[in-house]
Amino acid sequence: MKKLLVLFMTIVLCVSLFVACTPAADGNNDETTAGDDTTVADDTTAGDDTTAEPDDTQPADPAAKSEGVMTYAEYAAAEMDAEVVIEAYVQAKQVWNSEYQNGSLYLADPDGAYFVYRIACGEETYNKLEKGTKVSVTGYKSEWSGEIEITDASLEILEGNWIAEAKDVTALLGSDDLINSQNQYVSFKGMTVAASTDADGNEVAFLYGWDGSGQDGSDLYFNVSINDSTYNFVVESDLCDSSSDVYAAVKALNIGDKIDLEGFLYWYEGANPHITAVKTAE
């Protein structure tokens, strides 16, 4: 009996050893594969994060300058009649002159702004100068009745795009600091339309021409006041002609209207803002 029991136990032990040595089932193989997949995926992701290429769709620094190009500070410090080389972005352009093959440009970068007077370019090039277009300009720093500008200039269109936001200079009106924002795209908030006097002595909200001697299509001049001081602004017809929204908006003004304005801080014997947008004051 004991021999039979010993024999039985021996058989059971052999069977157990055989099962233990049998290869793992398919389910265990799947588990191992899944574990491997996870490890590979994690390693690949980590590798991608570490070696990822720069995103070419991200905009370049709009203040960056190429070698040999002036910063705005260097341009501002340059002597009159000195040759200047700048890179900036088109913010607006005045009418192209077919006879002389030129047009004037308002340019800006994040540090300042520039007015380029009658830059030489063909009509095809001029039409490519959309708002935000980056350009390189070589010309001469000049001054005319207080306006600092670049003249006798040539340009090259570059890769890049940037548009300046309007800078609120309302609080600077009447101060010596206003000129430091010359040629920038600026805003004036909470202004009141003040009376102008036409050629017949009538009080009106605007004039055709600085003295009222113009006609529809001429520059529009109008007065605005704030804090008991009055200022003269203009819609420059070469910049915003009689078909533009701002031209129509100024013609619809009434004395006493409260308005906000945007435009370029041009200078002519003092501040002479070229207005490009008018809306009811907020």
Backbone bond lengths (Angstrom), bond angles and torsions (degrees), N, CA, C in turn:
res aa  C-N    CA-C-N  psi(-1)  N-CA   C-N-CA  omega(-1)  CA-C   N-CA-C  phi
1 M - - - 1.456 - - 1.521 109.68 -
2 K 1.297 115.81 -45.98 1.452 119.75 178.04 1.520 111.34 -61.30
3 K 1.360 116.78 -37.85 1.461 120.16 178.59 1.522 110.75 -63.26
4 L 1.350 115.35 -39.66 1.473 119.03 179.13 1.528 110.57 -64.66
5 L 1.344 115.18 -40.31 1.472 119.44 -179.35 1.530 110.52 -65.17
6 V 1.332 115.69 -41.96 1.469 119.88 178.68 1.508 111.01 -63.16
7 L 1.364 116.31 -41.64 1.448 120.90 179.46 1.524 111.08 -62.82
8 F 1.346 115.42 -41.36 1.480 121.00 -179.53 1.527 110.58 -63.36
9 M 1.313 116.81 -43.74 1.467 121.14 -179.42 1.529 111.11 -65.12
10 T 1.351 114.94 -36.04 1.470 119.56 178.80 1.517 110.81 -63.64
11 I 1.360 115.37 -41.58 1.480 120.06 179.92 1.528 110.46 -64.05
12 V 1.340 116.49 -44.01 1.477 120.89 -179.50 1.532 110.25 -61.07
13 L 1.325 116.82 -42.20 1.452 120.82 -179.79 1.520 111.53 -62.96
14 C 1.313 117.47 -41.88 1.473 121.85 -179.87 1.523 110.80 -63.31
15 V 1.338 115.88 -42.74 1.478 119.79 179.26 1.523 110.76 -62.19
16 S 1.338 116.42 -41.41 1.478 120.48 180.00 1.523 110.94 -62.69
17 L 1.350 115.93 -43.37 1.458 119.38 178.48 1.519 112.11 -63.57
18 F 1.307 117.71 -36.44 1.471 122.27 179.63 1.531 110.91 -64.91
19 V 1.317 115.53 -42.92 1.475 119.93 179.68 1.516 110.68 -65.26
20 A 1.324 117.49 -41.56 1.456 121.46 -178.34 1.514 111.92 -63.68
21 C 1.363 116.58 -30.17 1.464 120.49 -178.24 1.510 113.10 -88.15
22 T 1.339 118.41 -3.85 1.470 121.81 -178.37 1.520 109.64 -72.92
23 P 1.402 121.44 138.47 1.481 123.30 179.88 1.510 111.04 -56.58
24 A 1.386 116.93 154.74 1.459 121.67 -177.66 1.514 110.55 -64.22
25 A 1.337 116.34 153.59 1.461 122.49 -179.67 1.508 110.12 -74.49
26 D 1.390 117.43 169.49 1.463 122.36 -178.58 1.510 111.91 -57.81
27 G 1.297 118.78 -36.54 1.460 121.63 -179.39 1.504 111.33 -59.18
28 N 1.335 117.44 -41.53 1.456 120.00 177.73 1.518 111.43 -67.51
29 N 1.326 116.70 -34.45 1.460 119.75 176.33 1.520 110.67 -63.30
30 D 1.325 118.38 -41.91 1.472 122.07 177.98 1.516 110.77 -60.61
31 E 1.335 115.56 -41.59 1.454 119.74 -178.09 1.523 110.23 -63.75
32 T 1.324 115.65 -41.81 1.458 119.68 179.44 1.520 110.69 -64.27
33 T 1.348 116.61 -42.39 1.461 121.43 179.34 1.522 110.59 -62.36
34 A 1.349 114.86 -44.77 1.458 118.75 179.54 1.518 110.83 -59.08
35 G 1.325 114.91 -42.08 1.461 118.58 178.42 1.513 111.10 -61.91
36 D 1.346 116.23 -41.47 1.460 119.80 179.01 1.523 111.12 -64.45
37 D 1.375 115.96 -42.56 1.458 119.23 179.79 1.517 110.98 -59.35
38 T 1.301 117.63 -43.02 1.454 121.53 -179.11 1.515 110.87 -61.73
39 T 1.341 114.29 -43.67 1.455 118.55 -179.41 1.515 110.90 -63.43
40 V 1.336 116.72 -45.07 1.461 120.59 179.87 1.513 110.66 -62.33
41 A 1.338 116.57 -44.71 1.466 120.35 -178.77 1.516 110.68 -61.33
42 D 1.351 116.38 -43.92 1.460 119.64 -179.38 1.519 110.63 -63.35
43 D 1.345 116.56 -43.14 1.457 119.99 -178.89 1.528 110.97 -64.32
44 T 1.343 115.70 -41.19 1.457 119.90 -178.80 1.512 110.65 -64.39
45 T 1.340 115.94 -44.37 1.466 119.70 179.59 1.515 111.21 -61.39
46 A 1.333 115.38 -45.09 1.461 119.10 179.82 1.516 110.53 -60.97
47 G 1.341 115.31 -40.78 1.456 119.37 179.44 1.521 111.12 -63.24
48 D 1.373 117.36 -42.80 1.458 121.04 -179.82 1.518 111.20 -62.59
49 D 1.346 115.76 -41.08 1.461 118.91 -179.28 1.522 110.70 -62.92
50 T 1.330 115.20 -35.57 1.461 118.98 -175.87 1.515 112.27 -76.35
51 T 1.338 117.11 -36.64 1.460 120.58 -171.97 1.516 112.73 -109.66
52 A 1.335 118.96 14.82 1.457 121.55 -176.31 1.532 111.01 -58.86
53 E 1.331 116.08 138.19 1.458 121.35 177.64 1.526 110.02 -74.31
54 P 1.337 119.30 153.02 1.465 121.37 177.15 1.520 110.62 -59.58
55 D 1.329 116.83 146.86 1.458 122.58 -179.97 1.525 108.51 -81.46
56 D 1.343 116.29 107.70 1.458 120.75 -176.87 1.517 112.69 -68.80
57 T 1.340 117.26 -13.04 1.461 119.53 -178.85 1.522 111.75 -81.52
58 Q 1.324 117.78 -13.07 1.449 119.97 179.44 1.531 109.44 -72.45
59 P 1.357 118.28 136.44 1.460 120.07 -178.25 1.523 111.68 -66.69
60 A 1.339 115.75 143.86 1.463 120.05 176.39 1.521 109.07 -72.15
61 D 1.314 115.82 163.27 1.458 121.32 177.93 1.529 108.74 -63.53
62 P 1.343 118.64 114.36 1.470 119.81 -176.17 1.516 113.47 -67.64
63 A 1.334 117.13 -13.92 1.470 120.20 178.61 1.522 112.00 -89.65
64 A 1.329 117.57 -10.13 1.469 120.76 -177.30 1.527 110.56 -68.22
65 K 1.331 116.15 144.91 1.465 122.07 -179.58 1.527 109.84 -123.81
66 S 1.316 115.78 146.64 1.457 120.70 174.58 1.525 109.60 -72.30
67 E 1.322 115.10 164.80 1.463 119.99 179.60 1.528 110.35 -60.24
68 G 1.312 116.26 132.92 1.462 120.87 178.46 1.514 114.86 86.41
69 V 1.345 117.25 -2.34 1.467 121.94 -179.52 1.527 109.43 -96.12
70 M 1.318 116.74 138.73 1.460 121.52 -178.11 1.529 112.05 -72.32
71 T 1.313 116.09 143.26 1.454 120.20 164.04 1.529 107.30 -75.00
72 Y 1.339 116.44 167.93 1.459 117.79 178.20 1.534 110.46 -62.57
73 A 1.329 117.02 -38.13 1.471 120.52 -179.92 1.530 110.78 -61.75
74 E 1.322 116.28 -39.80 1.467 119.92 178.69 1.521 110.62 -68.29
75 Y 1.317 116.12 -38.65 1.468 119.95 176.88 1.525 110.59 -63.35
76 A 1.346 116.66 -45.81 1.464 120.88 -179.27 1.524 111.60 -62.00
77 A 1.329 116.86 -32.43 1.465 121.10 -177.47 1.527 112.74 -84.98
78 A 1.324 117.28 -11.24 1.466 120.47 -177.20 1.531 110.87 -65.81
79 E 1.318 116.20 148.48 1.459 121.88 177.65 1.530 110.28 -70.92
80 M 1.318 115.99 154.66 1.455 120.23 174.46 1.528 109.99 -62.92
81 D 1.300 115.71 143.69 1.470 124.95 -178.88 1.523 113.08 74.49
82 A 1.338 117.40 1.17 1.460 119.51 176.64 1.527 110.15 -75.18
83 E 1.332 116.57 148.35 1.465 119.52 174.09 1.522 108.95 -71.78
84 V 1.309 116.14 136.81 1.462 121.40 -179.64 1.522 109.42 -128.37
85 V 1.320 114.94 147.34 1.464 122.13 175.52 1.519 107.19 -129.39
86 I 1.325 116.78 119.49 1.457 120.77 -177.33 1.525 110.81 -129.35
87 E 1.307 114.92 161.02 1.464 122.36 167.62 1.519 107.45 -126.30
88 A 1.305 116.44 129.90 1.464 120.28 -177.80 1.524 108.83 -158.01
89 Y 1.326 114.81 -175.40 1.463 120.76 -172.54 1.524 110.46 -122.14
90 V 1.316 116.15 134.83 1.462 121.36 -179.37 1.529 109.68 -64.43
91 Q 1.325 115.91 126.92 1.464 121.32 175.28 1.526 111.12 -108.53
92 A 1.307 117.08 -27.77 1.470 122.26 175.87 1.521 107.82 -167.55
93 K 1.319 116.33 161.13 1.460 120.48 177.11 1.523 109.56 -139.35
94 Q 1.325 115.14 143.76 1.456 120.33 176.30 1.519 109.59 -88.22
95 V 1.296 115.92 168.81 1.454 121.82 -171.96 1.532 111.27 -54.99
96 W 1.322 114.94 138.53 1.467 120.89 177.07 1.521 109.30 -76.43
97 N 1.325 116.54 134.90 1.460 122.31 -179.04 1.523 109.19 -97.67
98 S 1.318 116.68 110.79 1.464 120.93 -175.74 1.529 111.96 -69.58
99 E 1.329 117.30 -30.22 1.466 120.20 -179.01 1.519 111.31 -68.85
100 Y 1.333 115.24 -43.67 1.463 119.58 -176.11 1.527 112.98 -101.55
101 Q 1.335 116.67 -1.48 1.471 121.10 178.64 1.533 111.27 54.40
102 N 1.336 115.68 54.43 1.457 119.50 178.74 1.525 110.35 -152.05
103 G 1.323 115.01 169.75 1.460 121.99 176.98 1.516 108.67 -158.82
104 S 1.329 117.57 159.42 1.458 121.89 -179.60 1.522 110.47 -103.34
105 L 1.337 115.84 147.42 1.461 120.92 -172.92 1.520 111.40 -129.91
106 Y 1.319 115.82 140.27 1.460 121.72 163.55 1.519 107.14 -96.96
107 L 1.330 116.50 122.01 1.459 122.27 179.86 1.522 109.48 -120.25
108 A 1.325 116.07 158.18 1.471 120.08 176.87 1.515 109.96 -154.51
109 D 1.332 115.08 155.75 1.457 122.81 164.21 1.526 105.53 -131.67
110 P 1.318 119.94 178.09 1.464 119.51 -176.56 1.523 114.92 -63.35
111 D 1.337 118.10 -12.32 1.468 120.56 -176.34 1.518 114.04 -104.09
112 G 1.321 117.98 -13.61 1.457 119.48 -177.56 1.512 111.92 178.09
113 A 1.339 115.36 -169.94 1.465 119.57 -175.81 1.522 110.31 -142.31
114 Y 1.339 115.15 161.82 1.454 122.03 -173.09 1.528 108.82 -140.39
115 F 1.333 116.23 146.18 1.456 120.92 169.61 1.517 107.10 -115.41
116 V 1.325 116.51 124.63 1.459 121.90 -179.35 1.527 107.59 -109.92
117 Y 1.321 115.14 115.58 1.460 120.77 -173.08 1.523 111.38 -91.11
118 R 1.334 114.69 120.58 1.465 122.15 174.58 1.524 113.09 47.53
119 I 1.305 114.60 60.89 1.468 119.84 178.80 1.527 109.11 -76.02
120 A 1.324 115.56 136.97 1.461 120.58 -177.48 1.526 110.31 -69.83
121 C 1.324 116.96 123.70 1.473 121.38 174.54 1.518 108.91 -166.13
122 G 1.317 114.92 148.00 1.448 120.37 175.89 1.523 110.81 -75.12
123 E 1.300 115.90 166.94 1.463 120.53 -177.78 1.524 111.62 -63.04
124 E 1.326 117.56 -37.41 1.457 120.81 179.78 1.523 110.84 -62.68
125 T 1.330 116.01 -44.33 1.472 120.27 177.41 1.519 110.45 -65.14
126 Y 1.325 117.08 -45.04 1.466 121.62 -179.85 1.527 111.17 -56.68
127 N 1.317 116.51 -40.96 1.469 120.26 -178.68 1.525 112.55 -68.03
128 K 1.324 117.21 -21.02 1.467 121.20 177.87 1.533 112.35 -80.60
129 L 1.302 116.63 -12.92 1.461 120.91 -175.28 1.525 110.66 -82.75
130 E 1.318 115.19 68.54 1.450 120.28 178.16 1.526 110.16 -77.17
131 K 1.315 116.22 161.03 1.459 120.77 179.77 1.527 110.02 -56.85
132 G 1.325 116.51 128.89 1.463 122.23 -179.32 1.506 114.22 99.09
133 T 1.343 118.31 -13.80 1.465 121.84 -177.68 1.539 111.22 -63.80
134 K 1.326 116.03 133.76 1.460 120.89 178.37 1.524 109.64 -85.97
135 V 1.330 115.79 135.50 1.465 120.61 179.65 1.523 110.43 -137.29
136 S 1.309 114.40 156.05 1.464 122.04 169.17 1.526 107.07 -107.65
137 V 1.324 116.58 132.61 1.465 121.31 -177.90 1.524 109.37 -126.68
138 T 1.317 115.51 131.69 1.465 122.16 173.56 1.519 108.30 -119.71
139 G 1.322 116.83 125.14 1.459 120.41 -178.82 1.511 110.57 -167.03
140 Y 1.333 116.18 -153.00 1.460 121.00 -176.42 1.527 109.59 -127.50
141 K 1.328 115.37 134.00 1.455 120.66 178.85 1.527 108.92 -72.51
142 S 1.340 115.22 127.99 1.457 120.26 -175.03 1.520 110.10 -135.82
143 E 1.327 114.96 169.56 1.465 120.53 178.08 1.526 109.04 -139.03
144 W 1.340 115.52 136.20 1.461 120.16 177.86 1.525 109.06 -140.85
145 S 1.322 116.22 110.03 1.468 122.39 179.07 1.523 112.60 54.22
146 G 1.326 115.36 35.18 1.460 120.25 177.92 1.516 114.33 98.48
147 E 1.326 117.41 -16.70 1.467 121.45 179.50 1.524 109.65 -84.24
148 I 1.336 116.38 123.50 1.465 121.92 176.26 1.522 107.54 -90.67
149 E 1.330 116.18 126.27 1.457 120.44 -173.82 1.523 110.54 -146.20
150 I 1.314 114.43 170.86 1.463 121.14 175.73 1.519 107.29 -110.67
151 T 1.329 116.47 128.30 1.466 121.44 -177.85 1.527 110.49 -123.57
152 D 1.351 114.50 169.82 1.473 121.53 179.02 1.527 110.09 49.35
153 A 1.322 115.25 49.59 1.469 120.38 -168.93 1.523 112.61 -109.46
154 S 1.321 114.15 157.45 1.463 122.94 171.56 1.520 107.76 -126.13
155 L 1.321 116.30 160.81 1.468 118.33 -177.35 1.510 111.80 -138.18
156 E 1.334 113.51 161.84 1.458 123.04 173.17 1.524 107.32 -136.82
157 I 1.313 116.68 133.49 1.462 120.78 177.99 1.527 109.05 -82.74
158 L 1.340 116.19 132.07 1.455 122.51 -177.57 1.522 110.82 -116.15
159 E 1.331 115.48 170.36 1.462 120.34 173.73 1.524 109.10 -77.92
160 G 1.318 117.18 136.06 1.454 120.74 178.30 1.513 111.47 137.23
161 N 1.322 115.97 155.72 1.457 120.82 -178.34 1.528 108.69 -153.34
162 W 1.330 116.35 132.16 1.470 120.96 179.01 1.516 108.87 -160.44
163 I 1.341 116.52 138.66 1.463 122.19 179.31 1.520 108.88 -126.46
164 A 1.317 116.23 130.50 1.461 121.99 -178.78 1.526 110.79 -78.38
165 E 1.319 115.87 146.36 1.455 120.98 171.19 1.526 108.74 -87.13
166 A 1.329 115.54 152.15 1.463 119.65 -179.73 1.530 110.21 -64.99
167 K 1.311 116.05 134.75 1.466 122.98 177.97 1.524 108.68 -96.94
168 D 1.314 117.34 122.23 1.461 121.50 -178.83 1.539 109.25 -74.12
169 V 1.332 115.90 113.23 1.467 120.27 -179.56 1.532 111.27 -116.56
170 T 1.311 116.76 18.63 1.466 120.17 -178.33 1.526 111.41 -52.84
171 A 1.319 116.50 -45.48 1.460 120.84 -176.29 1.528 112.62 -68.44
172 L 1.342 117.33 -15.10 1.464 120.58 -178.59 1.524 112.63 -91.24
173 L 1.327 118.15 -8.43 1.459 120.64 179.96 1.529 110.31 -56.08
174 G 1.309 115.19 130.83 1.456 120.10 179.74 1.511 114.76 84.43
175 S 1.340 117.37 -2.52 1.466 119.99 -178.59 1.523 110.97 -103.88
176 D 1.338 115.39 161.31 1.463 120.74 177.67 1.524 112.04 -69.78
177 D 1.332 117.11 -17.32 1.468 120.86 -177.73 1.523 112.95 -79.16
178 L 1.327 117.37 -15.19 1.465 119.73 -176.28 1.520 111.84 -59.67
179 I 1.327 117.57 -36.67 1.459 121.01 -176.45 1.528 112.35 -63.29
180 N 1.333 117.22 -21.79 1.468 120.37 178.84 1.521 112.30 -67.72
181 S 1.328 116.93 -12.75 1.468 121.49 176.69 1.526 111.11 -103.88
182 Q 1.317 116.82 16.44 1.466 121.15 -177.26 1.531 111.23 -53.76
183 N 1.315 115.13 135.25 1.471 125.72 177.72 1.527 114.18 73.52
184 Q 1.318 118.16 -3.86 1.465 119.78 177.96 1.534 110.62 -76.58
185 Y 1.329 114.00 158.47 1.461 120.20 173.62 1.514 106.76 -80.45
186 V 1.330 116.50 118.56 1.463 120.89 -169.66 1.528 110.78 -129.86
187 S 1.326 114.70 167.67 1.464 120.08 175.76 1.519 109.91 -130.61
188 F 1.333 114.76 154.23 1.460 123.35 176.17 1.521 106.35 -129.57
189 K 1.323 116.70 123.55 1.461 121.06 -172.72 1.532 111.29 -111.28
190 G 1.340 115.30 142.41 1.455 121.19 173.01 1.517 114.40 68.31
191 M 1.323 117.27 36.21 1.460 121.21 179.72 1.533 110.14 -86.44
192 T 1.328 116.18 152.81 1.465 122.35 177.80 1.527 109.21 -114.15
193 V 1.322 116.72 129.78 1.461 119.99 178.60 1.526 108.98 -67.03
194 A 1.340 115.56 123.29 1.461 121.77 179.65 1.525 109.70 -106.54
195 A 1.295 116.03 158.65 1.457 120.68 -175.04 1.520 112.58 -70.44
196 S 1.327 115.14 142.37 1.457 122.92 166.32 1.528 106.54 -111.28
197 T 1.312 117.81 162.32 1.463 121.42 -179.33 1.523 109.36 -115.49
198 D 1.332 116.43 122.41 1.459 119.69 -177.99 1.533 110.74 -83.03
199 A 1.340 115.44 -178.23 1.467 120.71 -175.20 1.520 112.94 -63.29
200 D 1.327 117.33 -21.21 1.463 121.29 179.26 1.520 112.76 -95.02
201 G 1.338 116.95 4.18 1.445 120.28 178.77 1.517 114.33 85.78
202 N 1.332 116.37 9.88 1.462 120.25 179.91 1.524 111.03 -86.60
203 E 1.331 116.38 146.07 1.463 120.68 174.41 1.527 109.05 -82.10
204 V 1.310 115.48 125.50 1.463 121.29 -177.61 1.521 109.19 -135.25
205 A 1.351 116.21 166.22 1.466 120.52 -177.68 1.526 112.67 -84.01
206 F 1.330 117.53 -18.92 1.462 120.49 -179.80 1.526 108.97 -157.87
207 L 1.344 114.51 165.96 1.460 121.06 177.47 1.524 109.99 -127.86
208 Y 1.327 115.94 146.13 1.458 120.58 168.93 1.529 107.01 -84.45
209 G 1.330 116.95 107.99 1.451 120.71 -174.03 1.515 109.83 84.98
210 W 1.332 117.00 159.66 1.460 120.82 -173.40 1.521 112.63 -62.62
211 D 1.366 116.44 -27.50 1.461 119.94 -177.80 1.522 112.90 -112.68
212 G 1.344 115.41 8.31 1.461 118.55 179.55 1.510 114.72 82.33
213 S 1.321 118.00 8.03 1.464 120.82 -176.55 1.528 113.03 -91.10
214 G 1.342 116.68 1.43 1.460 119.84 -178.42 1.515 112.45 -87.40
215 Q 1.314 114.42 -162.39 1.456 121.55 -179.71 1.517 108.74 -147.76
216 D 1.335 116.11 177.20 1.453 119.32 179.96 1.529 109.83 -54.72
217 G 1.315 116.28 127.80 1.456 122.05 -174.25 1.513 112.33 107.33
218 S 1.344 117.14 -19.35 1.463 121.20 175.79 1.529 109.71 -75.41
219 D 1.317 116.43 169.67 1.467 120.68 172.21 1.530 109.01 -58.11
220 L 1.340 115.83 143.74 1.459 120.77 176.70 1.528 109.33 -103.70
221 Y 1.315 117.33 124.29 1.462 122.52 177.21 1.526 108.92 -110.00
222 F 1.318 115.92 138.15 1.461 119.61 178.00 1.517 109.84 -150.56
223 N 1.317 115.40 154.27 1.452 122.12 -179.39 1.518 111.07 -102.63
224 V 1.328 115.67 143.08 1.464 121.95 173.82 1.514 108.28 -134.36
225 S 1.314 116.60 151.92 1.460 119.92 -178.40 1.518 111.14 -131.78
226 I 1.317 114.96 154.66 1.456 123.07 173.34 1.531 107.22 -159.28
227 N 1.315 116.23 140.56 1.469 121.34 179.37 1.528 112.39 52.15
228 D 1.342 115.31 42.79 1.469 122.39 175.91 1.526 114.06 66.56
229 S 1.326 117.53 15.68 1.463 121.24 175.61 1.528 108.82 -120.44
230 T 1.328 116.67 145.86 1.461 122.13 -176.81 1.524 109.92 -117.36
231 Y 1.340 115.16 140.25 1.457 122.08 -177.40 1.524 109.32 -131.00
232 N 1.317 116.20 150.44 1.457 122.14 -178.57 1.527 110.17 -106.27
233 F 1.320 116.74 121.87 1.460 122.77 179.62 1.524 109.21 -115.28
234 V 1.335 116.11 166.13 1.462 119.62 -177.10 1.530 111.02 -143.25
235 V 1.332 115.50 145.41 1.458 121.68 165.20 1.523 105.65 -99.62
236 E 1.314 116.14 106.73 1.462 123.58 -177.59 1.529 108.41 -74.97
237 S 1.329 116.87 116.35 1.464 120.07 -173.38 1.523 112.86 -66.15
238 D 1.341 117.80 -25.01 1.462 119.64 175.49 1.527 111.96 -71.85
239 L 1.334 115.98 -20.80 1.457 121.32 179.78 1.531 110.99 -96.84
240 C 1.327 116.11 -45.30 1.476 122.63 178.74 1.524 107.46 -132.60
241 D 1.306 116.69 99.45 1.469 119.62 -173.14 1.531 111.98 -78.13
242 S 1.325 116.09 -174.68 1.461 121.18 -172.91 1.523 113.49 -67.68
243 S 1.332 117.72 -11.27 1.466 120.70 177.21 1.527 112.56 -90.92
244 S 1.331 117.16 -4.31 1.467 120.80 -174.90 1.526 111.26 -80.99
245 D 1.325 115.48 157.88 1.471 121.61 179.15 1.520 111.33 -63.21
246 V 1.338 117.29 -39.49 1.458 119.36 -176.25 1.523 111.01 -69.73
247 Y 1.317 117.83 -33.67 1.459 121.30 177.47 1.526 109.54 -62.87
248 A 1.320 115.75 -45.31 1.470 120.17 178.42 1.523 111.38 -65.70
249 A 1.334 116.50 -37.55 1.470 120.49 -178.92 1.521 111.92 -64.34
250 V 1.336 116.62 -41.03 1.464 119.75 179.52 1.529 110.72 -68.84
251 K 1.313 117.25 -38.51 1.462 119.97 177.89 1.532 111.57 -63.74
252 A 1.334 117.61 -22.68 1.461 121.72 -178.91 1.530 112.94 -92.11
253 L 1.345 117.57 -0.21 1.460 120.24 -177.84 1.524 112.00 -69.73
254 N 1.324 113.99 152.19 1.457 121.73 172.88 1.523 108.79 -123.72
255 I 1.305 116.39 148.07 1.453 120.53 176.20 1.528 109.03 -57.55
256 G 1.330 116.24 130.86 1.457 121.52 -179.48 1.518 114.17 97.95
257 D 1.341 117.76 -10.51 1.469 119.72 177.63 1.520 110.55 -61.96
258 K 1.335 116.22 142.98 1.465 122.67 175.18 1.529 108.00 -98.05
259 I 1.313 116.64 122.60 1.461 119.71 -172.98 1.523 111.76 -137.82
260 D 1.348 114.56 156.18 1.458 123.84 167.57 1.520 107.15 -109.96
261 L 1.317 117.00 145.15 1.457 120.88 -177.18 1.519 111.27 -133.53
262 E 1.327 115.53 153.92 1.453 122.46 172.27 1.514 108.75 -134.53
263 G 1.318 115.77 150.91 1.455 119.54 178.53 1.513 111.16 172.71
264 F 1.310 116.08 -169.94 1.462 122.25 -177.50 1.523 110.03 -102.98
265 L 1.330 115.70 134.24 1.452 120.71 -175.08 1.525 110.47 -82.75
266 Y 1.317 114.08 73.63 1.467 121.03 174.27 1.527 108.18 -71.37
267 W 1.346 115.27 162.37 1.458 120.27 -176.59 1.525 109.50 -132.41
268 Y 1.318 117.19 126.86 1.466 121.48 173.63 1.523 107.71 -146.29
269 E 1.325 115.55 102.77 1.465 120.51 -174.76 1.533 110.58 52.96
270 G 1.315 115.78 37.12 1.457 122.67 -174.84 1.517 110.03 122.87
271 A 1.304 116.04 178.31 1.464 120.25 -178.05 1.520 110.95 -61.14
272 N 1.338 115.96 129.59 1.463 122.29 -178.55 1.539 108.09 -139.16
273 P 1.340 116.45 66.54 1.471 119.80 -172.56 1.529 113.03 -58.30
274 H 1.324 115.69 131.73 1.455 122.46 174.61 1.530 107.62 -92.29
275 I 1.311 116.41 102.45 1.455 122.23 -171.66 1.533 111.43 -80.34
276 T 1.329 115.02 135.81 1.469 120.76 -178.94 1.516 112.95 -120.47
277 A 1.336 117.66 -10.48 1.471 120.24 -179.77 1.522 109.69 -152.30
278 V 1.339 116.11 137.60 1.458 122.94 177.42 1.511 108.26 -134.41
279 K 1.316 116.97 133.97 1.461 120.62 174.84 1.512 110.22 -147.67
280 T 1.316 116.36 161.97 1.447 120.79 178.76 1.518 109.81 -61.28
281 A 1.323 117.19 137.09 1.459 121.55 -177.52 1.511 110.83 -60.06
282 E 1.330 115.67 139.67 1.461 120.96 178.92 1.521 110.86 -74.14
